[in-house]
Every structure is written in C-alpha cells, then in structure tokens.
C-alpha cells in the first residue's frame, strides 16, 4: 500500500473509552479538527477502523498537502 492518508478528528474524544483515546493520540490527533498525514499501512488502517466514528479519512496523493 503506497501513498498517504489525510486523517481529521471530527468528533470529540470526551466520554470515549480510554482505548479510543490512546488510538487517537497514537495517530497524533489531540484536538478537534486537527489533520495529520500518515503513511498508508495496515496498522494505520486498523487504527482508523477502531475510531472510524470519530475521524474522517481521505486518501491523499501528495504527502505535501
């Protein structure tokens, strides 16, 4: 899997289980509407799958976006 993913935190982590909070912090998402660009790997895809209800993920062709 080549490329990158643009991930944005769109819902608050307040009141969410600690596992979800750890996943979000592990991806670098600490504030609402913060966007990070991460490499597209199976582990990152799994993290997104765990918190899919809190984030918006898009494939990004250029890592400099």
Backbone as CSV, one residue per row, in Angstrom:
resi,resn,N_x,N_y,N_z,CA_x,CA_y,CA_z,C_x,C_y,C_z
1,UNK,0.837,-1.182,0.000,0.000,0.000,0.000,0.880,1.243,0.000
2,UNK,0.907,1.907,-1.110,1.702,3.121,-1.198,0.794,4.328,-1.018
3,UNK,1.390,5.468,-0.724,0.620,6.687,-0.588,0.476,7.115,0.848
4,UNK,-0.460,8.032,1.037,-0.660,8.592,2.361,-2.151,8.773,2.610
5,UNK,-2.497,8.935,3.867,-3.877,9.165,4.277,-3.947,10.469,5.050
6,UNK,-4.957,11.268,4.747,-5.205,12.500,5.491,-6.326,12.199,6.476
7,UNK,-6.031,12.313,7.771,-6.980,11.933,8.808,-7.298,13.163,9.649
8,UNK,-8.594,13.436,9.832,-9.050,14.596,10.587,-9.953,14.135,11.712
9,UNK,-9.730,14.666,12.913,-10.596,14.368,14.060,-11.832,15.260,13.961
10,UNK,-13.002,14.663,13.758,-14.220,15.441,13.557,-15.200,15.349,14.726
11,UNK,-14.993,14.393,15.637,-15.833,14.297,16.823,-14.946,14.248,18.054
12,UNK,-15.423,14.793,19.134,-14.643,14.888,20.359,-14.388,13.527,20.983
13,UNK,-13.252,13.421,21.679,-12.952,12.181,22.387,-13.427,12.217,23.836
14,UNK,-14.118,13.272,24.218,-14.668,13.369,25.573,-15.722,12.269,25.756
15,UNK,-15.605,11.530,26.835,-16.565,10.475,27.140,-16.326,9.181,26.391
16,UNK,-15.257,9.105,25.623,-14.944,7.891,24.867,-14.060,6.976,25.715
17,UNK,-14.052,5.687,25.424,-13.200,4.765,26.184,-11.716,5.110,26.042
18,UNK,-10.942,4.747,27.030,-9.507,5.046,27.037,-8.801,4.424,25.837
19,UNK,-9.246,3.265,25.380,-8.642,2.633,24.200,-8.756,3.545,22.981
20,UNK,-9.923,4.159,22.800,-10.114,5.067,21.663,-9.204,6.280,21.788
21,UNK,-9.091,6.824,22.989,-8.230,7.993,23.215,-6.773,7.665,22.904
22,UNK,-6.326,6.476,23.294,-4.943,6.078,23.032,-4.681,5.926,21.544
23,UNK,-5.659,5.391,20.824,-5.514,5.246,19.377,-5.391,6.622,18.725
24,UNK,-6.256,7.549,19.132,-6.215,8.898,18.556,-4.898,9.598,18.875
25,UNK,-4.431,9.482,20.111,-3.148,10.099,20.475,-2.006,9.453,19.708
26,UNK,-2.092,8.158,19.483,-1.067,7.450,18.729,-0.979,7.921,17.287
27,UNK,-2.086,8.380,16.752,-2.088,8.925,15.397,-1.719,10.405,15.379
28,UNK,-1.604,11.014,16.548,-1.241,12.426,16.610,-2.426,13.364,16.619
29,UNK,-3.615,12.833,16.853,-4.817,13.657,16.883,-5.143,14.020,18.326
30,UNK,-4.902,15.275,18.681,-5.089,15.714,20.054,-6.202,16.738,20.207
31,UNK,-6.565,17.424,19.134,-7.597,18.459,19.196,-8.617,18.232,18.090
32,UNK,-9.795,18.758,18.300,-10.850,18.679,17.307,-10.434,19.424,16.042
33,UNK,-10.752,18.889,14.904,-10.443,19.437,13.573,-8.958,19.446,13.235
34,UNK,-8.142,18.765,14.008,-6.724,18.643,13.662,-6.581,17.586,12.573
35,UNK,-5.720,17.877,11.608,-5.479,16.957,10.494,-4.038,16.507,10.504
36,UNK,-3.835,15.211,10.306,-2.491,14.657,10.192,-2.417,13.853,8.901
37,UNK,-1.224,13.772,8.350,-0.989,12.963,7.166,-0.063,11.829,7.570
38,UNK,-0.568,10.608,7.414,0.176,9.424,7.822,0.335,8.481,6.642
39,UNK,1.388,7.685,6.702,1.641,6.690,5.661,0.527,5.646,5.677
40,UNK,0.156,5.191,4.506,-0.906,4.198,4.371,-0.337,2.801,4.620
41,UNK,-0.499,2.319,5.851,-0.024,0.988,6.222,-1.184,0.206,6.845
42,UNK,-1.075,-1.109,6.908,-2.142,-1.894,7.539,-2.394,-1.509,9.003
43,UNK,-1.349,-1.136,9.731,-1.542,-0.773,11.144,-2.317,0.537,11.272
44,UNK,-2.032,1.495,10.411,-2.765,2.770,10.438,-4.215,2.530,10.021
45,UNK,-4.428,1.675,9.022,-5.795,1.353,8.598,-6.577,0.719,9.753
46,UNK,-5.911,-0.127,10.533,-6.561,-0.746,11.687,-6.917,0.267,12.750
47,UNK,-6.036,1.252,12.956,-6.309,2.311,13.938,-7.520,3.133,13.488
48,UNK,-7.575,3.435,12.205,-8.712,4.200,11.676,-9.997,3.404,11.843
49,UNK,-9.930,2.108,11.608,-11.110,1.256,11.740,-11.653,1.267,13.174
50,UNK,-10.763,1.347,14.165,-11.180,1.368,15.573,-11.962,2.624,15.925
51,UNK,-11.612,3.759,15.309,-12.234,5.040,15.672,-12.889,5.697,14.453
52,UNK,-13.408,4.881,13.557,-13.998,5.409,12.324,-15.146,6.381,12.583
53,UNK,-15.826,6.271,13.722,-16.941,7.141,14.059,-16.469,8.510,14.560
54,UNK,-15.170,8.669,14.803,-14.639,9.931,15.318,-13.795,10.687,14.295
55,UNK,-13.365,10.025,13.237,-12.434,10.640,12.295,-12.986,10.616,10.871
56,UNK,-12.380,11.466,10.040,-12.646,11.452,8.602,-11.314,11.148,7.936
57,UNK,-11.272,10.103,7.128,-10.026,9.701,6.475,-10.187,9.796,4.968
58,UNK,-9.168,10.385,4.322,-9.170,10.519,2.870,-7.827,10.067,2.353
59,UNK,-7.828,9.462,1.177,-6.556,9.130,0.541,-5.994,10.408,-0.040
60,UNK,-4.690,10.569,0.108,-4.060,11.775,-0.375,-2.909,11.362,-1.285
61,UNK,-2.901,11.918,-2.479,-1.905,11.515,-3.468,-0.579,12.203,-3.252
62,UNK,-0.609,13.402,-2.699,0.603,14.159,-2.477,0.803,14.361,-0.977
63,UNK,1.931,13.886,-0.442,2.163,13.993,1.001,2.392,15.428,1.454
64,UNK,2.622,16.354,0.545,2.885,17.750,0.925,1.599,18.555,1.100
65,UNK,0.435,17.922,0.996,-0.826,18.653,1.144,-1.026,19.142,2.553
